[in-house]
Amino acid sequence: MSIRQSLLAILDQGPCYGYQLRAEFDRRTGSTWPVNVGQIYSTLERLERDGLVARSEIDADGQIHYAITPAGSEEVAAWLGSPVVRSGATRDELAIKLAIAVTLPGVDIARVIQIQRTATLSTLQQLTRAKNATDDPESSDELAGLLVLDSLIFAAEAEVRWLDHSETRLARAAAAGLAPAPLNTAVPKRGRPAKVQS
């Protein structure tokens, strides 16, 4: 997720200070992705360095406001007008966990999958309850929150389907006699040489 572009898009609506940006981001995303204020200010510093925002007026409470520059507005327009490119080589921790676990001797991979399925189904239930509580939006903020919840629900449903598919694939592999391979100690030859004791 791009905090940078999200903050720029909010600033395109008018100058804000750090805590205000955090509150706006939280409100506009349905409080689903918490962002700490330190991350907001470090992002603002980078945006200022890159010429996309400029420090604006200081209000009566001493808050420094940031205003978007024309270059920042151009970046917002480019971000909103382009697709999100998803890399095929994402580092999905669950996929890596299952890939490693299936190669390790003595690991009950079915149990690993079942533990994850239980957790994902629990998350799915929580998300569905949250969605049902505000399923008829009365404001654009509620609608924004619902869009985010829908995305999270679809992702959780896809994860459950993938776990079911993985379980079936693993059962077929076990029936075919596929077994974890032992550690390959022959290759590669590169690495740090052992220190010679004198």
C-alpha positions as CSV (number, residue, x, y, z in Angstrom):
1,M,0.0,0.0,0.0
2,S,1.3,3.4,-0.8
3,I,1.2,5.8,2.1
4,R,3.1,8.3,0.1
5,Q,0.5,8.6,-2.7
6,S,-2.4,8.4,-0.2
7,L,-1.1,11.3,1.8
8,L,-0.5,13.3,-1.3
9,A,-4.1,12.6,-2.5
10,I,-5.4,13.9,0.8
11,L,-3.2,17.0,0.7
12,D,-4.6,17.6,-2.8
13,Q,-7.8,18.5,-1.0
14,G,-6.1,21.2,1.1
15,P,-3.2,21.8,3.6
16,C,-3.0,19.6,6.7
17,Y,-0.7,18.9,9.6
18,G,0.6,15.5,10.6
19,Y,-2.0,14.4,13.1
20,Q,-4.7,15.7,10.8
21,L,-3.3,13.7,7.9
22,R,-3.3,10.6,10.1
23,A,-6.9,11.1,11.2
24,E,-7.9,11.7,7.5
25,F,-6.1,8.6,6.3
26,D,-7.7,6.6,9.1
27,R,-11.2,8.0,8.3
28,R,-10.9,7.5,4.6
29,T,-9.7,3.9,4.8
30,G,-12.2,2.7,7.4
31,S,-9.5,2.4,10.1
32,T,-8.3,-0.8,8.5
33,W,-4.6,0.1,8.1
34,P,-3.2,1.9,11.2
35,V,-0.4,4.3,10.4
36,N,1.6,5.8,13.2
37,V,2.2,9.5,13.3
38,G,6.0,9.0,13.0
39,Q,5.5,7.3,9.6
40,I,3.3,10.3,8.6
41,Y,6.0,12.8,9.5
42,S,8.8,10.9,7.9
43,T,6.8,10.5,4.7
44,L,6.0,14.3,4.8
45,E,9.8,15.0,5.1
46,R,10.5,12.8,2.1
47,L,7.6,14.5,0.1
48,E,9.0,17.9,1.0
49,R,12.5,16.8,0.0
50,D,11.2,15.6,-3.3
51,G,9.4,18.9,-4.0
52,L,5.9,17.4,-3.8
53,V,4.7,19.3,-0.7
54,A,5.8,22.5,1.0
55,R,5.5,23.7,4.5
56,S,2.6,26.1,4.7
57,E,1.2,28.3,7.5
58,I,1.5,27.5,11.2
59,D,-1.8,27.6,12.9
60,A,-2.7,29.2,16.3
61,D,-1.8,25.9,18.0
62,G,1.6,25.9,16.5
63,Q,0.9,23.1,14.0
64,I,2.9,23.1,10.8
65,H,0.7,22.6,7.8
66,Y,1.9,21.0,4.6
67,A,0.5,22.0,1.2
68,I,0.8,20.1,-2.0
69,T,2.8,21.6,-4.9
70,P,1.9,21.4,-8.6
71,A,4.4,18.5,-9.0
72,G,2.6,16.7,-6.1
73,S,-0.8,17.2,-7.8
74,E,0.7,15.8,-11.0
75,E,1.9,12.7,-9.0
76,V,-1.6,12.2,-7.5
77,A,-3.2,12.4,-11.0
78,A,-0.7,9.9,-12.3
79,W,-1.3,7.6,-9.4
80,L,-5.1,7.7,-9.7
81,G,-4.9,7.3,-13.4
82,S,-2.6,4.2,-13.5
83,P,-3.2,0.6,-12.5
84,V,-1.6,-1.0,-9.4
85,V,0.9,-3.4,-10.8
86,R,1.1,-6.5,-8.7
87,S,4.5,-8.3,-8.8
88,G,4.4,-12.0,-9.4
89,A,7.3,-12.3,-7.0
90,T,5.6,-10.9,-3.9
91,R,7.0,-12.2,-0.6
92,D,3.9,-13.7,0.8
93,E,4.9,-15.0,4.2
94,L,2.2,-17.7,4.2
95,A,3.3,-19.0,0.8
96,I,6.9,-19.1,1.8
97,K,6.0,-20.8,5.1
98,L,4.2,-23.6,3.4
99,A,6.9,-23.9,0.7
100,I,9.6,-24.3,3.3
101,A,7.4,-26.5,5.6
102,V,6.6,-29.0,2.9
103,T,10.4,-29.6,2.3
104,L,11.2,-30.2,6.0
105,P,11.1,-33.7,7.4
106,G,8.8,-34.3,10.3
107,V,6.6,-31.3,9.7
108,D,2.8,-32.0,9.9
109,I,1.9,-29.8,6.9
110,A,-1.8,-30.7,7.3
111,R,-1.7,-29.2,10.8
112,V,0.1,-26.1,9.6
113,I,-2.6,-25.6,7.0
114,Q,-5.4,-26.2,9.5
115,I,-4.0,-23.7,12.0
116,Q,-3.9,-21.1,9.2
117,R,-7.3,-22.0,7.9
118,T,-8.8,-21.5,11.4
119,A,-7.1,-18.1,11.8
120,T,-8.1,-17.0,8.4
121,L,-11.8,-18.1,8.9
122,S,-11.8,-16.2,12.2
123,T,-10.6,-13.1,10.5
124,L,-13.1,-13.5,7.7
125,Q,-15.9,-13.7,10.3
126,Q,-14.7,-10.5,12.0
127,L,-14.5,-8.7,8.7
128,T,-17.9,-9.9,7.7
129,R,-19.4,-8.7,11.0
130,A,-17.8,-5.3,10.5
131,K,-19.1,-5.1,6.9
132,N,-22.7,-6.1,8.0
133,A,-22.7,-3.4,10.6
134,T,-22.3,-0.7,8.0
135,D,-23.6,-2.4,4.8
136,D,-25.8,0.5,3.9
137,P,-23.4,3.5,3.7
138,E,-24.7,6.9,4.6
139,S,-21.5,8.8,3.8
140,S,-18.5,8.6,1.5
141,D,-16.4,7.8,4.5
142,E,-18.6,4.7,5.2
143,L,-18.5,3.8,1.6
144,A,-14.7,4.0,1.5
145,G,-14.5,1.8,4.6
146,L,-16.8,-0.7,2.9
147,L,-14.6,-0.9,-0.2
148,V,-11.6,-1.6,2.0
149,L,-13.5,-4.2,4.0
150,D,-14.7,-5.9,0.8
151,S,-11.1,-6.1,-0.4
152,L,-10.0,-7.7,2.8
153,I,-12.9,-10.1,2.8
154,F,-12.2,-11.2,-0.8
155,A,-8.5,-11.7,0.0
156,A,-9.4,-13.8,3.1
157,E,-11.8,-15.9,1.0
158,A,-9.1,-16.4,-1.7
159,E,-6.6,-17.5,1.1
160,V,-9.1,-20.1,2.3
161,R,-9.6,-21.4,-1.3
162,W,-5.8,-21.5,-1.7
163,L,-5.3,-23.4,1.5
164,D,-8.0,-25.9,0.4
165,H,-6.2,-26.3,-2.9
166,S,-2.8,-26.7,-1.2
167,E,-4.2,-29.4,1.1
168,T,-5.5,-31.3,-1.9
169,R,-2.3,-30.9,-3.8
170,L,-0.3,-32.1,-0.8
171,A,-2.5,-35.1,-0.3
172,R,-2.0,-36.1,-4.0
173,A,1.8,-35.6,-3.6
174,A,1.9,-37.8,-0.4
175,A,-0.1,-40.5,-2.2
176,A,2.4,-40.4,-5.0
177,G,5.2,-41.0,-2.5
178,L,6.7,-37.5,-2.6
179,A,8.8,-36.9,0.5
180,P,10.9,-34.0,1.8
181,A,14.5,-33.9,0.6
182,P,17.4,-33.9,2.9
183,L,19.7,-30.8,3.2
184,N,21.9,-30.6,0.1
185,T,25.5,-30.2,1.5
186,A,27.3,-30.7,-1.8
187,V,26.4,-27.3,-3.4
188,P,27.0,-24.4,-3.6
189,K,30.8,-24.1,-3.1
190,R,30.7,-20.4,-2.5
191,G,30.6,-18.9,1.0
192,R,32.8,-17.8,3.8
193,P,35.9,-19.8,4.3
194,A,36.3,-21.3,7.7
195,K,38.8,-19.5,10.0
196,V,41.9,-21.4,10.6
197,Q,42.9,-21.7,14.3
198,S,46.5,-21.0,15.0
